[in-house]
Each structure stands twice: as C-alpha cells, then as structure tokens.
Amino acid sequence: MEYENAQGDQSNLQTISRKLVQDKCDLILAIATPSAVAMANATSEIPILITAVTDPVSAKLVESNEKPGTNVTGTNDMNPVKDQLKLIKDIVPAAKNVGIIYNSSEVNSQVQLKIADQVAPELGLNLIKVTVTASSEVMQAAQSLVGRVDAIYLPTDNMVISSISSVIKVAEENKIPIIAGESNSVETGALATIGIDYYKLGQTTAEMAVRVINGEKPQDMAIQGQAGTDLVINLKAAEKMGVTIPEDILARAKNVIK
C-alpha cells in the first residue's frame, strides 16, 4: 500500500498522479473529485477506484453510473441536498436567507449548488452564495455573510471543508447555525446534517476494489452509493450557536453529539 496526500494543492496532485502511474500500481484509489479527475487524466489503463465523488458523470470520469465504460468505478457521495436545506427550516423555522460558501471550480460543488438553486424556492429559502478560490479566503467569506443570513449551508466542498474551523468560529461568534453536507463536519463543530456515513462508504469501495483485484473490469461495474442517510446533531454546537433543537428532531437523530 502506498499513501499519498496532496494537502489540497493542485500541483501536488498532478505530481502524485504522475508518480503513481510511473510506479505501475495495480490499482489506484482516488478520494474526492479533484483527486479522481487528476488520476483519470493521468492514466486510462490502470484501474481506478473512486470514492467521495459527488457526480462521476458530471466530472466526466464515467460514461454513466450504470455502466462506467472507462477504467474508473467506485462510490459516489451525493448528499440529499433538499433534505439538508429542509433541516434548516425544521430547526430554525423563521430562517429565510441561507449562506453557501463554495469553490466554484469544484465540479462536485457545482452539482450541489444546482440542486440547491432548484429546491430552495419551494422551501421558502433565499440562497446567498459566496465563492472562494483558496482555503485562505474561507474565513473572509464566512465573515461576509454576517448580518445577511439566518443560517449557513456547507456542501461537501473539499476546499471549504478543509477550513471549516474558520466558518465555525464565525458562526459561533455571531450565533449563525451551520447545516453541513456530511457527518464529519458535524463532529468538527457544525450544527447538524442528514448525510451519509463515509466509513460505510469506504467499506463499499473496498469491497469493489477486491472485485477488481479478482479480475472484474471497472468499465462493467456500476457506480454505487450508500443506501439511506443518518441525521446527526451536535448539541454543543447548538449551544454555541444559540439554537434550541426541537424535541421531534432530536428523537429522529441517529447520532447526538453531546
């Protein structure tokens, strides 16, 4: 096993991709959309397993989720954007303006924003979007939302989540609840999510990797996702953000962080 971490840097990612191809690895696992795209661009021969990729088709990694048709297969982490935005209304019924911070160059974020734009009006929500191009801009982006939003929604954007502590700091100081795209962000300090379990998603990806090692072809293996989602709530975050979680929401939670 050879582990490489690009530390969120695109040039590092390109270097790592070339290295893994030169090393003639038997199988490559690429985590998150930027890594998956870099690896797929580097080789069309070595089998690539992907995970935590929101939409493999939009990222042009596969021809279709049902039949990839390329050297890439694996699992997606498409999160239930509508349910997550509805969770804002469930917890803060008076909420109308929701801030979203994202990196516009990430395909996975573009997909989630498109869904959010479609469902927000029917939920009575107005989206205020702020883009960033570097992790160092996340704090300023969060500060720009103060006084303008009733809540913040963070999609599974790799750049923003790598600096989520900055958003949490601003949210706590200004009593703005954060609904996140995945459970790890809630464990870090966001208020809540309805999302997938990345550990289980990793297990599914590993099972697919074994199938490839045993001779199955990625191009014939459908992209898989996790069945079902979990409601996760962080009560410490609720206190710091000045939010009272309704009892019926607490009763539904799969995991309550105290």
C-alpha positions as CSV (number, residue, x, y, z in Angstrom):
1,M,0.0,0.0,0.0
2,E,1.3,3.4,-0.9
3,Y,-0.4,6.5,0.6
4,E,-0.1,10.0,-0.9
5,N,-1.8,13.3,0.3
6,A,-1.8,16.3,-1.9
7,Q,-2.7,18.6,1.0
8,G,-5.3,20.3,-1.1
9,D,-2.7,21.6,-3.6
10,Q,-3.4,21.0,-7.3
11,S,0.3,20.9,-8.3
12,N,0.9,18.3,-5.7
13,L,-2.0,16.3,-7.0
14,Q,-0.5,16.3,-10.6
15,T,2.9,15.2,-9.3
16,I,1.3,12.4,-7.2
17,S,-0.8,11.3,-10.2
18,R,2.3,11.0,-12.4
19,K,4.2,9.2,-9.7
20,L,1.6,6.5,-9.2
21,V,1.4,5.9,-12.9
22,Q,5.1,5.6,-13.2
23,D,5.2,3.2,-10.2
24,K,2.8,1.0,-12.3
25,C,0.4,0.4,-9.4
26,D,-2.0,-2.4,-9.9
27,L,-4.9,-0.4,-8.5
28,I,-5.4,3.3,-7.5
29,L,-7.9,4.7,-5.0
30,A,-8.7,8.3,-5.5
31,I,-10.6,10.1,-2.8
32,A,-12.8,13.1,-3.7
33,T,-13.5,14.7,-7.1
34,P,-10.2,16.6,-7.7
35,S,-8.1,13.5,-7.0
36,A,-10.3,11.3,-9.1
37,V,-10.1,13.7,-12.1
38,A,-6.3,14.1,-11.8
39,M,-5.8,10.3,-11.7
40,A,-8.2,9.7,-14.6
41,N,-6.4,12.2,-16.7
42,A,-3.1,10.6,-15.8
43,T,-4.0,7.0,-16.9
44,S,-6.7,5.2,-18.9
45,E,-5.1,1.8,-18.3
46,I,-4.6,1.3,-14.5
47,P,-7.9,0.5,-12.7
48,I,-9.1,3.5,-10.6
49,L,-11.5,3.1,-7.7
50,I,-13.1,6.4,-6.6
51,T,-14.9,7.4,-3.5
52,A,-16.4,10.6,-2.1
53,V,-17.1,11.8,-5.6
54,T,-20.5,13.6,-5.8
55,D,-21.3,13.1,-9.5
56,P,-18.9,10.9,-11.6
57,V,-20.8,11.6,-14.8
58,S,-20.6,15.4,-14.5
59,A,-16.9,15.1,-13.6
60,K,-16.5,13.1,-16.9
61,L,-15.0,10.2,-15.1
62,V,-17.5,7.7,-16.4
63,E,-20.0,7.4,-19.3
64,S,-22.8,6.5,-17.0
65,N,-23.2,5.4,-13.4
66,E,-24.8,2.1,-14.5
67,K,-22.0,1.2,-16.9
68,P,-18.9,3.4,-16.5
69,G,-17.2,2.4,-19.8
70,T,-13.8,3.6,-18.5
71,N,-11.1,2.4,-16.2
72,V,-12.9,4.1,-13.4
73,T,-15.6,2.9,-11.0
74,G,-16.3,3.2,-7.2
75,T,-18.8,5.0,-5.0
76,N,-20.4,8.4,-5.0
77,D,-21.3,10.6,-2.0
78,M,-24.2,12.5,-3.5
79,N,-25.8,14.0,-0.4
80,P,-29.6,14.7,0.0
81,V,-29.3,18.5,-0.6
82,K,-33.1,19.1,-0.4
83,D,-33.4,17.2,2.9
84,Q,-30.4,19.2,4.3
85,L,-31.9,22.5,3.3
86,K,-35.2,21.4,4.8
87,L,-33.4,20.6,8.0
88,I,-32.6,24.3,8.3
89,K,-36.4,25.1,8.3
90,D,-37.1,22.3,10.7
91,I,-34.6,23.6,13.2
92,V,-34.9,27.4,12.5
93,P,-38.5,27.8,11.1
94,A,-38.1,31.5,10.7
95,A,-35.0,31.2,8.5
96,K,-35.2,32.8,5.1
97,N,-31.7,33.7,3.9
98,V,-29.1,30.9,3.8
99,G,-25.5,31.5,3.0
100,I,-23.5,29.0,1.0
101,I,-19.7,29.0,0.7
102,Y,-18.1,27.0,-2.1
103,N,-15.3,26.7,-4.5
104,S,-16.8,27.3,-8.0
105,S,-14.1,25.3,-9.7
106,E,-15.0,22.1,-8.0
107,V,-17.4,20.1,-10.1
108,N,-18.9,18.4,-7.1
109,S,-19.8,21.8,-5.6
110,Q,-21.4,22.9,-8.9
111,V,-23.7,19.9,-8.9
112,Q,-24.8,20.5,-5.3
113,L,-25.4,24.2,-6.0
114,K,-27.5,23.5,-9.0
115,I,-29.7,21.2,-6.9
116,A,-29.9,23.8,-4.1
117,D,-30.9,26.5,-6.6
118,Q,-33.8,24.3,-7.8
119,V,-35.2,23.3,-4.4
120,A,-34.6,26.5,-2.3
121,P,-37.7,28.4,-3.6
122,E,-40.1,25.6,-2.7
123,L,-38.7,25.6,0.8
124,G,-39.1,29.4,1.1
125,L,-35.3,29.9,1.2
126,N,-33.2,32.6,-0.5
127,L,-29.6,31.5,-1.2
128,I,-26.7,33.9,-0.7
129,K,-23.7,32.4,-2.4
130,V,-20.1,33.3,-1.8
131,T,-17.2,31.7,-3.7
132,V,-13.6,31.1,-2.7
133,T,-10.6,30.2,-4.7
134,A,-8.2,29.3,-1.9
135,S,-8.5,28.0,1.7
136,S,-7.2,31.3,3.0
137,E,-10.4,33.0,1.7
138,V,-12.8,30.9,3.7
139,M,-12.7,33.0,6.9
140,Q,-13.4,36.2,5.0
141,A,-16.2,34.5,3.0
142,A,-17.9,33.5,6.3
143,Q,-17.5,36.9,7.7
144,S,-19.1,38.4,4.6
145,L,-22.3,36.5,5.5
146,V,-22.7,38.0,9.0
147,G,-25.8,40.1,9.2
148,R,-27.1,38.8,5.9
149,V,-28.1,35.2,6.6
150,D,-30.1,33.2,9.1
151,A,-28.1,30.0,8.6
152,I,-25.1,28.7,6.6
153,Y,-25.2,25.6,4.5
154,L,-21.9,23.9,3.7
155,P,-21.9,21.4,0.8
156,T,-19.3,18.7,0.5
157,D,-16.8,21.2,-0.9
158,N,-13.2,19.9,-0.4
159,M,-11.6,23.4,-0.2
160,V,-14.2,24.8,2.2
161,I,-14.4,21.8,4.5
162,S,-10.6,21.8,4.8
163,S,-11.0,25.2,6.5
164,I,-14.3,24.5,8.2
165,S,-12.9,25.6,11.6
166,S,-12.9,29.2,10.3
167,V,-16.6,29.0,9.4
168,I,-17.5,27.5,12.7
169,K,-15.6,30.3,14.6
170,V,-17.5,33.0,12.7
171,A,-20.8,31.1,13.2
172,E,-20.3,30.7,16.9
173,E,-19.3,34.3,17.4
174,N,-22.4,35.5,15.5
175,K,-24.9,32.8,16.5
176,I,-25.4,31.5,13.0
177,P,-26.4,27.8,12.7
178,I,-24.4,25.7,10.2
179,I,-26.0,22.8,8.4
180,A,-23.3,20.6,6.8
181,G,-23.2,18.2,3.9
182,E,-21.7,15.3,5.9
183,S,-21.4,14.0,9.4
184,N,-17.6,14.6,9.9
185,S,-18.3,18.3,9.7
186,V,-20.9,18.0,12.5
187,E,-18.4,16.1,14.6
188,T,-16.0,19.0,14.0
189,G,-18.5,21.6,15.2
190,A,-21.3,22.2,12.6
191,L,-24.8,22.0,14.0
192,A,-26.4,19.1,12.1
193,T,-26.7,17.1,8.9
194,I,-28.7,14.5,7.1
195,G,-26.0,12.7,5.3
196,I,-24.1,9.5,4.5
197,D,-21.6,7.6,6.6
198,Y,-18.1,7.9,5.0
199,Y,-16.8,4.9,6.9
200,K,-19.5,2.7,5.4
201,L,-18.9,4.2,2.0
202,G,-15.2,3.3,2.3
203,Q,-16.2,-0.3,3.1
204,T,-18.3,-0.5,0.0
205,T,-15.4,0.9,-2.1
206,A,-13.0,-1.6,-0.6
207,E,-15.4,-4.5,-1.5
208,M,-15.4,-3.2,-5.1
209,A,-11.6,-3.0,-5.0
210,V,-11.4,-6.7,-4.1
211,R,-13.6,-7.5,-7.1
212,V,-11.3,-5.6,-9.4
213,I,-8.2,-7.3,-8.0
214,N,-10.0,-10.6,-8.6
215,G,-10.5,-9.8,-12.3
216,E,-13.6,-7.8,-12.8
217,K,-13.4,-4.8,-15.1
218,P,-14.2,-1.3,-13.8
219,Q,-15.9,-0.4,-17.1
220,D,-18.6,-3.0,-16.3
221,M,-19.1,-2.3,-12.6
222,A,-21.8,0.2,-11.7
223,I,-21.1,3.2,-9.5
224,Q,-22.5,2.5,-6.1
225,G,-23.8,4.8,-3.3
226,Q,-24.8,4.3,0.3
227,A,-28.4,3.2,0.9
228,G,-30.1,5.5,3.4
229,T,-28.9,8.6,5.4
230,D,-28.4,9.5,9.0
231,L,-29.5,12.5,11.0
232,V,-26.6,13.8,13.1
233,I,-26.9,16.6,15.6
234,N,-24.2,18.4,17.7
235,L,-25.7,19.7,20.9
236,K,-22.5,21.6,21.9
237,A,-22.7,23.4,18.6
238,A,-26.4,24.2,19.2
239,E,-25.5,25.8,22.5
240,K,-22.6,27.8,21.0
241,M,-24.7,28.9,18.0
242,G,-27.7,29.9,20.2
243,V,-30.1,27.2,18.7
244,T,-32.6,25.0,20.5
245,I,-33.2,21.7,18.7
246,P,-36.9,20.7,18.6
247,E,-37.6,17.5,20.5
248,D,-39.0,15.8,17.5
249,I,-35.8,16.4,15.6
250,L,-33.7,15.0,18.4
251,A,-35.9,11.9,18.5
252,R,-35.1,11.2,14.9
253,A,-31.4,11.6,15.2
254,K,-29.2,8.6,14.6
255,N,-26.3,10.2,16.4
256,V,-26.4,13.0,19.0
257,I,-23.1,14.6,19.9
258,K,-23.1,16.0,23.4
